Amino acid sequence: MSAKMKIKVIKKGERKVAEKAAAPAVTESRTKRDSARDVVSNVTSWVNDFQARKREETLVAFDQLFAAKAQPSEM
């Protein structure tokens, strides 16, 4: 380590200014958090829609397959 260490003196007036400067970072993180929530909810809705469509298509396919009531010997 160096023989001479630097010490920074912070006066009361400077400390209040420094605290105010740190405040926008908190609001920025909240806006980032909100935008992240929006993205997650958007993707979640896409996944839910995709799954619902897939289920409906599967049900229609099974109904069409077994609706003819074909005898096993006819298949």
N, C-alpha and C positions, 0 to 999 in steps of 0.2 A: 504494500500500500504506500501511497505517497505520504511524505512527511507533513505536508500542508494540506489539510482538508478544507474544502470550501463549505461555508455555512450560508444558507440563504435565509435572510430575515424577512418575514412576512408581517407587514403591519396590518392593523385591523381593517383599514379601508381597502387594502388590496385583497384581503381574504374574502370580503363580501362580493367583490367583483369576480373573483375566481369561482365562488359558489354559484353565481348567476350564470356564468359561462357554462357550467356543468349541467344546468337544467335542460337545455335543448336536447342533449343526448338522451335524456329519459323520454322525452316526447317522441324523438325519432325512433327509439326502440319500440314504443307503443304503436306507432304507425307501421313499423315493419311487422310487428306482431299481428296487427289487424289485417294487413295485406296477406300475411301468411295464412291466417284463418280463412280469408276469402278464397285463397287458392285451394286450401284443403277442402272446404265445403263444396267448391265447384267440382273438383275431381271426385269427391265422394258422390255427388249427385250423378256424375257421368257413369260411375261404376254401378250405382243402383239402377239407373236406366238401362244400362247394358245387360245387367243380370235379369231384370224384369222382362226385357225383350227376348232374351235367350230362353227363359222359362215358358213364355207364351208360344214361341216358335216350337219348342219341344212338345208342348201339350197338343198343338195343332197337328204336328207330325204323327204323334201317337194316335190321335183321334182318326186321322186319315188312314193310318196303317190298319187299325183294328175296326174301322167303321164298316167295312165291306162284309164283315162277319163270314169270311171265307172259311171253308172247312180245311182242316190240316192236310187232307189229301190233295187239295187243290193248289197248295202253295208250292 
